């Protein structure tokens, strides 16, 4: 490896926490990071004027030359349709060194990372420990290493923004993140309504249609800010941070939570795996198991300024100790400078390869994303394949309808849901054969 390792990050876009993490890593690292996008969105254009080289990635004849110019190609992994297209087309087969980085838990539908994907890469970085718990293959476990990405700790310091804290008669609670039930608890509005007599709520993020519809049916002190690149003004005027994510959500590093903790805000969250890995209960925040516990915690914090200050201070200290640039650079230097290609790397092993021969590329990608499902779902995958091959079997149609009923996450238009795949492959004949089942029209 040269003195300055060159790394190309392949990512669909630079939205949300992932974009912040990659851009900060590229700007601050001693290694040579470039970012390559293969799904262009309007919000990404603002990054093209930075010193970081951003390209639009197309699957064409020039792809090999682009990829082979880098010492390391790192695929930012989550259940995204275009990532599976890269694997299926063999686009990454001949890169010098291939790293995957999982920004999801990887063991919960629909955000699954298949064993085939892990086998394919030389090394796998993970931002949460849960994927290792679901693996029993020692060869796969040896490839995996845990990473904490840094944040701009000095920027996210309440002491730098005290002038924004105006005297007020009511407390303010802030939420930053995905404003969709794909990640939020269905108790989201119940929590707000239970506390709105003494707390105002700020929601930072783009609400989806379902959230907007629910909010219109409620009456509460709630402000939707929408998507923003700068959350500091909203953290600055907040007294606490509430983070009611649903059980089994796909998140891992939870950058929004890390930033709020760095801002010395007391946290209330459910005791999901990701939140429990960041929060020490009653020390750096409050973890809750039930709706009533969550509401009680907010009430306790609202009534006790000393408790808010104590939790906020210890949260800040935890972030300073674990999320500094210096700590990350020590890790990154060791990891990237000592990584070498697996000489015996094989091509991606296609899940259900023989059964998929007659299907189009979008459908093949969707079936790959199901590899990590429970074995009891294998018969449903067979039914899907038969229906996409024009089967009119009642058993197949019923099995598929039950699947989408039992796994409503697969109906989402993003986050690895079926309609995310249909969005990326709108003309895919095979996927369109399943669309009515995913819509619930055949229940």
C-alpha positions as CSV (number, residue, x, y, z in Angstrom):
1,X,0.0,0.0,0.0
2,X,1.3,3.6,-0.7
3,X,1.9,6.0,2.1
4,X,-1.5,7.6,1.5
5,X,-4.1,4.9,0.9
6,X,-6.7,5.8,-1.6
7,X,-10.3,4.9,-0.8
8,X,-13.4,5.1,-3.0
9,X,-16.7,5.0,-1.1
10,X,-19.6,3.7,-3.1
11,X,-22.9,5.0,-1.8
12,X,-26.3,5.7,-3.4
13,X,-26.5,9.2,-2.0
14,X,-25.3,11.5,0.8
15,X,-28.5,12.0,2.6
16,X,-28.9,11.9,6.4
17,X,-26.4,10.6,8.9
18,X,-24.5,8.6,6.3
19,X,-23.7,11.7,4.3
20,X,-22.4,13.5,7.4
21,X,-20.2,10.6,8.4
22,X,-18.7,10.1,5.0
23,X,-18.0,13.8,4.3
24,X,-16.5,14.3,7.8
25,X,-14.3,11.3,7.3
26,X,-13.1,12.4,3.9
27,X,-12.4,16.0,5.1
28,X,-10.5,15.0,8.3
29,X,-8.8,11.8,7.5
30,X,-5.1,11.4,6.6
31,X,-6.1,8.9,3.9
32,X,-7.3,9.9,0.5
33,X,-11.0,9.5,0.4
34,X,-13.3,10.0,-2.6
35,X,-17.0,9.5,-2.7
36,X,-18.8,8.1,-5.6
37,X,-22.6,8.3,-6.0
38,X,-24.7,5.9,-8.0
39,X,-28.1,7.4,-7.2
40,X,-28.3,11.1,-7.9
41,X,-30.6,13.2,-5.8
42,X,-31.0,17.0,-5.8
43,X,-29.7,17.3,-2.2
44,X,-26.4,15.9,-3.3
45,X,-25.5,18.7,-5.7
46,X,-24.3,21.0,-2.8
47,X,-21.4,18.6,-2.2
48,X,-20.0,18.8,-5.7
49,X,-18.2,22.0,-5.1
50,X,-16.2,20.6,-2.1
51,X,-12.6,19.5,-2.4
52,X,-13.9,15.9,-2.2
53,X,-14.3,14.4,-5.6
54,X,-17.9,13.3,-6.1
55,X,-18.8,11.5,-9.3
56,X,-22.0,10.0,-10.6
57,X,-21.5,6.3,-10.9
58,X,-22.8,4.5,-14.0
59,X,-22.6,0.9,-14.8
60,X,-20.7,1.3,-18.1
61,X,-17.5,0.4,-19.8
62,X,-15.5,2.9,-17.9
63,X,-16.4,1.5,-14.5
64,X,-13.5,-0.9,-14.3
65,X,-10.9,1.8,-14.8
66,X,-12.6,4.0,-12.2
67,X,-12.6,1.2,-9.5
68,X,-9.2,-0.2,-10.2
69,X,-7.6,3.2,-9.6
70,X,-8.2,2.9,-5.9
71,X,-6.4,0.8,-3.3
72,X,-9.7,0.2,-1.5
73,X,-13.3,0.3,-2.7
74,X,-15.7,0.5,0.2
75,X,-19.4,-0.2,-0.3
76,X,-21.6,1.5,2.2
77,X,-24.0,-1.3,2.9
78,X,-27.7,-1.3,3.7
79,X,-30.6,-2.9,1.9
80,X,-30.5,-0.7,-1.2
81,X,-31.6,-2.2,-4.6
82,X,-28.6,-0.7,-6.5
83,X,-26.1,-2.3,-4.2
84,X,-27.5,-5.7,-5.0
85,X,-27.3,-4.7,-8.7
86,X,-23.6,-4.1,-8.2
87,X,-23.1,-7.5,-6.7
88,X,-25.2,-9.4,-9.3
89,X,-23.5,-7.7,-12.3
90,X,-20.0,-8.5,-11.0
91,X,-19.0,-4.9,-11.1
92,X,-16.8,-5.2,-8.0
93,X,-15.3,-8.6,-8.8
94,X,-11.8,-7.3,-9.7
95,X,-11.2,-4.3,-7.4
96,X,-7.9,-4.2,-5.5
97,X,-9.5,-4.5,-2.1
98,X,-13.2,-4.6,-1.2
99,X,-14.6,-3.4,2.1
100,X,-18.2,-3.4,3.1
101,X,-19.5,-1.0,5.8
102,X,-22.8,-1.9,7.4
103,X,-24.8,1.2,8.4
104,X,-27.7,-1.0,9.6
105,X,-28.1,-3.7,12.1
106,X,-28.3,-6.2,9.3
107,X,-30.3,-8.9,11.1
108,X,-33.8,-7.5,10.9
109,X,-36.1,-7.4,7.9
110,X,-36.2,-5.6,5.6
111,X,-32.7,-4.3,6.5
112,X,-30.9,-7.6,6.1
113,X,-27.3,-8.1,5.2
114,X,-26.9,-11.5,3.6
115,X,-24.2,-14.0,4.3
116,X,-23.4,-13.9,0.6
117,X,-22.6,-10.2,0.8
118,X,-20.2,-10.7,3.8
119,X,-18.5,-13.7,2.1
120,X,-17.9,-11.5,-1.0
121,X,-16.0,-8.7,0.7
122,X,-12.4,-8.8,2.0
123,X,-13.4,-7.0,5.3
124,X,-16.7,-5.8,6.8
125,X,-17.0,-2.8,9.1
126,X,-20.0,-2.6,11.3
127,X,-21.5,0.3,13.2
128,X,-23.4,-1.9,15.6
129,X,-22.6,-5.3,17.2
130,X,-25.9,-7.1,16.4
131,X,-24.8,-8.6,13.1
132,X,-22.1,-10.7,14.8
133,X,-24.7,-12.2,17.2
134,X,-26.6,-13.7,14.2
135,X,-23.6,-15.3,12.6
136,X,-22.1,-18.6,13.6
137,X,-19.5,-19.0,10.8
138,X,-16.1,-18.2,12.2
139,X,-14.7,-17.3,8.8
140,X,-17.3,-14.6,8.4
141,X,-16.8,-13.3,12.0
142,X,-13.1,-12.9,11.3
143,X,-13.8,-10.4,8.5
144,X,-15.9,-8.1,10.8
145,X,-14.6,-5.1,12.8
146,X,-16.6,-2.6,14.8
147,X,-16.1,1.1,14.1
148,X,-17.3,4.3,15.7
149,X,-17.4,7.2,13.3
150,X,-16.5,10.6,14.8
151,X,-18.6,13.8,15.0
152,X,-17.5,17.5,15.2
153,X,-17.6,17.5,19.0
154,X,-16.6,21.2,19.3
155,X,-19.4,22.2,16.9
156,X,-21.9,20.3,18.9
157,X,-21.3,22.0,22.2
158,X,-24.1,23.8,24.1
159,X,-21.5,26.1,25.7
160,X,-20.9,27.6,22.2
161,X,-24.5,28.4,21.7
162,X,-25.8,29.6,25.1
163,X,-26.9,32.8,23.6
164,X,-29.6,30.9,21.7
165,X,-31.2,29.7,25.0
166,X,-33.8,32.3,25.7
167,X,-35.8,32.5,28.9
168,X,-39.1,30.7,28.5
169,X,-42.0,29.4,30.5
170,X,-42.3,26.0,28.7
171,X,-39.7,23.2,28.0
172,X,-38.9,22.1,24.5
173,X,-38.2,18.6,23.4
174,X,-36.5,17.8,20.1
175,X,-36.5,14.8,17.8
176,X,-34.1,14.6,14.8
177,X,-34.1,11.8,12.3
178,X,-36.4,9.7,10.0
179,X,-40.0,10.9,10.4
180,X,-41.7,7.8,9.3
181,X,-43.1,4.7,11.0
182,X,-40.4,2.7,9.1
183,X,-38.2,3.8,12.1
184,X,-40.5,5.7,14.6
185,X,-42.7,4.0,17.1
186,X,-46.4,3.9,16.5
187,X,-46.7,5.5,19.9
188,X,-45.0,8.7,18.7
189,X,-48.0,10.9,18.8
190,X,-49.3,9.3,22.0
191,X,-46.1,10.4,23.7
192,X,-46.5,13.9,22.4
193,X,-50.1,14.2,23.4
194,X,-49.4,13.0,26.9
195,X,-46.9,15.7,27.5
196,X,-48.0,18.7,25.3
197,X,-49.5,20.5,28.3
198,X,-46.0,21.3,29.6
199,X,-43.6,20.5,26.7
200,X,-43.4,21.9,23.2
201,X,-42.0,19.5,20.5
202,X,-39.7,20.2,17.6
203,X,-39.5,17.5,14.9
204,X,-36.6,17.8,12.5
205,X,-36.8,15.7,9.4
206,X,-39.2,15.2,6.4
207,X,-42.4,13.6,7.5
208,X,-43.9,11.1,5.2
209,X,-47.6,11.1,4.1
210,X,-48.7,8.7,6.9
211,X,-47.1,10.9,9.6
212,X,-48.6,14.1,8.1
213,X,-52.0,12.4,8.1
214,X,-51.7,11.4,11.7
215,X,-50.5,14.8,12.8
216,X,-53.5,16.5,11.3
217,X,-55.8,14.3,13.4
218,X,-54.0,15.4,16.6
219,X,-53.9,18.7,18.5
220,X,-50.5,19.3,20.2
221,X,-47.7,21.8,20.5
222,X,-45.8,20.3,17.6
223,X,-43.5,21.9,15.0
224,X,-42.4,20.1,11.8
225,X,-39.2,21.7,10.7
226,X,-38.6,19.5,7.7
227,X,-35.2,18.4,6.3
228,X,-32.2,20.7,7.2
229,X,-28.5,20.5,6.9
230,X,-28.0,22.3,10.2
231,X,-29.7,20.9,13.3
232,X,-27.8,23.0,15.8
233,X,-30.4,25.9,15.9
234,X,-33.0,23.3,17.0
235,X,-30.8,21.5,19.5
236,X,-29.8,24.9,20.9
237,X,-33.3,25.9,21.9
238,X,-34.2,22.4,23.3
239,X,-34.1,21.3,26.9
240,X,-34.2,17.6,26.2
241,X,-34.1,15.1,23.3
242,X,-36.7,12.4,22.9
243,X,-36.0,9.4,20.6
244,X,-39.0,7.0,20.4
245,X,-38.0,4.5,17.7
246,X,-39.9,1.3,17.1
247,X,-38.8,-2.1,18.2
248,X,-36.6,-3.8,15.7
249,X,-35.7,-0.7,13.8
250,X,-32.8,-0.9,11.4
251,X,-30.5,1.8,12.8
252,X,-27.1,1.3,14.4
253,X,-24.8,4.3,14.9
254,X,-27.7,6.7,15.4
255,X,-25.8,9.9,14.6
256,X,-28.7,12.1,15.7
257,X,-28.6,10.6,19.1
258,X,-24.8,11.1,19.3
259,X,-25.1,14.7,18.3
260,X,-27.8,15.4,20.9
261,X,-25.7,13.7,23.6
262,X,-22.7,15.9,22.5
263,X,-24.9,18.9,22.9
264,X,-25.4,17.9,26.6
265,X,-29.1,17.2,26.1
266,X,-30.7,14.7,28.4
267,X,-32.1,11.8,26.4
268,X,-35.2,9.7,26.6
269,X,-35.3,6.6,24.4
270,X,-36.7,3.1,24.1
271,X,-34.4,0.3,25.1
272,X,-33.8,-1.0,21.6
273,X,-30.4,-2.5,20.8
274,X,-28.9,0.6,19.1
275,X,-30.0,3.0,21.8
276,X,-28.9,0.7,24.6
277,X,-25.4,0.5,23.1
278,X,-25.1,4.3,23.4
279,X,-27.0,5.1,26.5
280,X,-26.1,4.0,30.0
281,X,-29.5,4.0,31.7
282,X,-29.9,6.8,34.3
283,X,-26.3,8.0,33.6
284,X,-26.1,9.2,30.1
285,X,-29.9,9.1,29.5
286,X,-33.1,7.3,30.3
287,X,-34.0,4.0,28.6
288,X,-37.6,2.9,28.7
289,X,-39.4,-0.4,27.9
290,X,-43.0,0.8,27.7
291,X,-45.0,3.8,26.6
292,X,-45.9,4.6,30.2
293,X,-42.2,4.5,31.2
294,X,-41.4,6.9,28.4
295,X,-44.0,9.4,29.3
296,X,-43.0,9.2,33.0
297,X,-39.4,9.8,32.1
298,X,-40.3,12.9,30.1
299,X,-42.4,14.1,33.0
300,X,-39.5,13.5,35.5
301,X,-37.1,15.4,33.4
302,X,-39.5,18.3,32.9
303,X,-39.9,18.7,36.6
304,X,-36.2,18.3,37.6
305,X,-33.6,20.7,36.1
306,X,-30.8,19.2,38.2
307,X,-31.5,15.7,36.7
308,X,-31.5,17.2,33.2
309,X,-28.2,18.9,33.8
310,X,-26.6,15.7,35.3
311,X,-27.7,13.4,32.5
312,X,-26.7,16.0,29.9
313,X,-23.2,16.4,31.4
314,X,-22.5,12.7,31.6
315,X,-23.8,12.2,28.0
316,X,-21.4,14.9,26.8
317,X,-18.5,13.3,28.6
318,X,-19.3,9.9,27.1
319,X,-19.2,11.3,23.5
320,X,-15.9,13.2,24.2
321,X,-14.3,9.9,25.2
322,X,-15.6,7.8,22.4
323,X,-16.3,9.8,19.3
324,X,-13.3,12.1,18.8
325,X,-11.5,12.6,15.6
326,X,-8.3,11.4,17.3
327,X,-9.8,8.1,18.4
328,X,-11.1,7.4,14.9
329,X,-7.9,8.3,13.1
330,X,-6.0,5.8,15.2
331,X,-8.5,3.1,14.2
332,X,-8.6,4.2,10.5
333,X,-4.9,4.3,10.1
334,X,-4.5,0.8,11.4
335,X,-7.4,-0.6,9.5
336,X,-6.8,0.8,6.0
337,X,-3.1,0.6,6.0
338,X,-3.1,-3.1,7.0
339,X,-5.9,-4.3,4.8
340,X,-5.1,-6.5,1.9
341,X,-7.1,-8.2,-0.8
342,X,-8.2,-11.7,-0.3
343,X,-6.3,-13.5,-3.0
344,X,-8.9,-16.2,-3.3
345,X,-11.9,-13.9,-3.4
346,X,-14.7,-15.5,-5.4
347,X,-17.5,-14.0,-7.3
348,X,-20.7,-13.1,-5.5
349,X,-22.6,-16.2,-4.7
350,X,-26.1,-15.6,-6.1
351,X,-28.9,-16.6,-3.7
352,X,-31.4,-19.0,-5.4
353,X,-29.4,-18.7,-8.6
354,X,-31.1,-21.5,-10.6
355,X,-34.6,-20.4,-9.7
356,X,-33.9,-16.8,-10.8
357,X,-32.6,-17.5,-14.3
358,X,-35.8,-16.3,-16.1
359,X,-36.4,-13.2,-13.9
360,X,-35.3,-9.6,-14.7
361,X,-32.6,-7.8,-12.8
362,X,-34.9,-5.9,-10.4
363,X,-36.6,-9.0,-9.3
364,X,-33.3,-10.8,-8.8
365,X,-32.1,-8.0,-6.6
366,X,-35.2,-8.1,-4.5
367,X,-34.9,-11.9,-3.9
368,X,-31.2,-11.4,-2.9
369,X,-32.4,-9.0,-0.2
370,X,-34.5,-11.7,1.3
371,X,-31.7,-14.2,1.9
372,X,-31.4,-13.4,5.6
373,X,-35.1,-14.2,6.2
374,X,-36.1,-17.0,8.5
375,X,-36.1,-20.4,6.8
376,X,-39.8,-20.6,7.1
377,X,-40.0,-17.8,4.5
378,X,-38.2,-19.8,1.9
379,X,-41.5,-21.2,0.5
380,X,-42.7,-17.6,0.1
381,X,-39.7,-16.8,-2.0
382,X,-40.5,-19.8,-4.2
383,X,-44.1,-18.5,-4.5
384,X,-42.9,-15.1,-5.5
385,X,-40.6,-16.5,-8.2
386,X,-43.5,-18.6,-9.6
387,X,-45.9,-15.7,-9.6
388,X,-43.3,-13.6,-11.4
389,X,-43.1,-16.4,-13.9
390,X,-46.9,-16.1,-14.5
391,X,-48.1,-18.7,-12.0
392,X,-51.8,-18.3,-11.1
393,X,-51.7,-20.7,-8.2
394,X,-54.0,-19.8,-5.3
395,X,-51.4,-21.2,-2.9
396,X,-48.7,-18.9,-4.3
397,X,-50.9,-15.8,-4.4
398,X,-52.1,-16.4,-0.8
399,X,-48.6,-17.0,0.5
400,X,-47.4,-13.7,-0.9
401,X,-50.3,-11.8,0.4
402,X,-49.7,-13.2,3.9
403,X,-46.0,-12.3,3.7
404,X,-46.7,-8.6,3.0
405,X,-49.4,-8.6,5.7
406,X,-47.0,-10.1,8.3
407,X,-44.1,-7.9,7.2
408,X,-45.5,-4.5,6.6
409,X,-42.0,-3.0,6.5
410,X,-41.7,-4.5,3.0
411,X,-44.5,-2.2,1.8
412,X,-42.4,0.9,2.3
413,X,-41.2,3.0,-0.6
414,X,-37.7,3.3,0.9
415,X,-35.5,1.6,3.5
416,X,-35.3,-1.7,1.4
417,X,-39.1,-2.1,1.0
418,X,-40.6,-3.7,-2.1
419,X,-41.6,-0.3,-3.5
420,X,-38.0,0.9,-3.1
421,X,-37.0,-1.8,-5.5
422,X,-39.8,-0.9,-7.8
423,X,-38.8,2.8,-7.7
424,X,-35.2,1.8,-8.7
425,X,-36.4,-0.6,-11.4
426,X,-39.8,1.0,-12.5
427,X,-40.0,-0.9,-15.8
428,X,-39.1,-4.3,-14.3
429,X,-41.6,-6.8,-15.6
430,X,-41.1,-9.3,-12.9
431,X,-41.4,-6.9,-10.0
432,X,-44.6,-5.4,-11.4
433,X,-46.1,-8.9,-11.3
434,X,-45.8,-8.6,-7.4
435,X,-46.9,-4.9,-7.0
436,X,-50.6,-5.6,-6.3
437,X,-49.7,-8.1,-3.5
438,X,-47.4,-5.5,-1.9
439,X,-50.2,-3.0,-2.2
440,X,-52.5,-5.2,-0.3
441,X,-54.9,-5.5,-3.2
442,X,-55.0,-9.3,-3.1
443,X,-55.4,-9.8,0.6
